[in-house]
Amino acid sequence: MRDAAAQMRAYRQMTAEHRKLVEMQVAASAVEEFESTLAALSTVHRECSAPVDWMQVLHAVPFVDCGPTAHARAAVETFKPTFFERLFGSTKRRQQLEQALAAALAHEEAEWSRVCAEVDEGKRIAARVLDGDTAAYTAAIEASACLEELVELGCNPVGKWIDRHNAWTTVRVGGPDVVPSESKALTASGKLSSKRIPASKQNEIYQDFVCGVALRVGRELTAVLPLHGVLCDVVAPVLDTRSGNVVETVILSVYCPAERLHSGGVNFARVDASDLVSTFMHSMKLVKSKGFQPVASLPASTISHAPGLLPAATASRRP
């Protein structure tokens, strides 16, 4: 009986330690998920596709790695039968080398045809893009998949061209509830600690996300296409206090000039999305206690004289 009681105590202690370990792992996962969510919301603008040089695409030359074929041909040309192969007239090994060469030649020919087709298609699109064909703009965006990551974040970009030099696009984003309402951290003992995030802080995080999305759209489109800039309207579900209904409305309208986005004057690894947007021609109204308020889209006619940089006196981080 004493042995059974000791075994029971040991089992209970082991179970308690295992439960504590599981609780600590769950807590750590919750904190990691919270921190990852905040990082994703505040760093949308930092990544961007590599710029496309359409003149280089237009004059591209097909290239296929002929190394495998050359290696197989050299193996056939330098083949020397062994003493026993000569003695018994065996040609099996040489036939295998010749078959490998034939397979390499067939693969090289198929690869050459594929590469030539891709280069020719790229040249056709490049010629149309450089000619300002907006239909080719759409094809280039789809081929580059430059906006796919935004779609994965729950955003829905819808493009509409103004002219060959400027684009206007609407991006639908999730509401303020994409920002966690509670912060999560680990205590010294490894337990989960949750604390309510103030509404003003939630709105500030949400503003950085909204501005980051607009900047990301501007960066992607001006990297893939030869544009002067992008007029981006961000649409989100907002409570209409006049009707009590949630309606989709424009909460940010900003013109992102290509010269500012790609000149190297902005360090996107450290810049604050809201601060950068405030230096562009934009329309945005945020009430810290209530969140975003509806704004009017910037008229397309203003793009022709968009300065790209507003005077310091009119720029503020939290409009």
Secondary structure, DSSP 8 states (H G I E B T S, - for coil): -HHHHHHHHHHHHHHHHHHHHHHHHHHHHHHHHHHHHHHHHH-GGG-------HHHHHT-------HHHHHHHHHHHT----HHHHHHT--HHHHHHHHHHHHHHHHHHHHHHHHHHHHHHHHHHHHHHHTT-HHHHHHHHHHHTTTHHHHHTT-EEEEEESSSSEEEEEEE---GGGS-SEEEEE-TTS-EEEEE--HHHHHHHHHHHHHHHHHHHHHHHHHHS--SEEEEEEEEEEEETTTTEEEEEEEEEEEEEHHHHHSS-S-TTT--HHHHHTTSSEEE-EETTTEE-------GGGGGG--SS--GGG--S--
